[in-house]
Amino acid sequence: MTFVLFAVIAVCLSVFVVLLAGRRRSNSDDAVASFRQHLDALSSESRQHVIDRVQSQSNDSETEHGA
C-alpha cells in the first residue's frame, strides 16, 4: 500500500515538474520576443519617420521666420 502511495506521489511530482518547466520555457520565449520588440523600437530605421517629421517641421519653421 505504501509503495502505491509513493508511486502516485512520484507521478504527480513528475507531472508538476514537467508542466512547470514547459511554462517557464514559454515565458522565457515571451521575454525574448519582448526584448526584440524593444530593440526594434529603438533602431534608427524605426525612428527615421519621426526624425524626418521633426526636421521637416524645423525647416518649415525656419522658412516662415527667415523669409
N, C-alpha and C positions, 0 to 999 in steps of 0.2 A: 504493500500500500504506500509506504513512504517513497519507494522507488518511482511509482507512478506520479506522485505529487512533485518530486524533484524534476521528473521529465517534463511535466506540464509547465512548471515554473521556468525551466530552461528554454522551452519552446517559446513561451511568452516573452522572455527577455531577449531572445534572438530576434523575434519579430519586431520588438520595440527598437532594438539597436539598428536593424536594417531600415526601418521606417525613419528613424532619426537621422541616419546617415544620408538617406535619399533626400530628405528635406533640407539638410544642411548644404548639400551639393547644389540644389536648385537655388537656394538663397545666395550662394556664392556666385552662381551664374548671373543672377539678377544684379548683384553688386558690380560685376564686371561690365554688364551691359550699361548700367547707370554711369559707371566711370567713363566708359567710351562715349556716352552721350554728352557728358560734361566736357570731355576733351574736344569733341566735335564742335560744341558750342563756343569753345574758346579759340578755335582755329581761325586763322586770318581769312580763310575763304568764307566762313560763315559770317564773319563780321564785315566783309567787304561792302555789302549793300548799305550798311549803316554808315560806314566811313564815307562812301560816295555821297550819301544823302547829306551828311553834315558838311562835307566840302562844297557841295552844290549850294546849300543854304548860305554858307560863308561867302562864296563867290557872288551870290545874288545880293547879299547884304553889302558887300564892298562895292558892287556895281551901282547900287542905289545911292550910297553915300558918297562915292567917288566921282560920279558923273554929273 
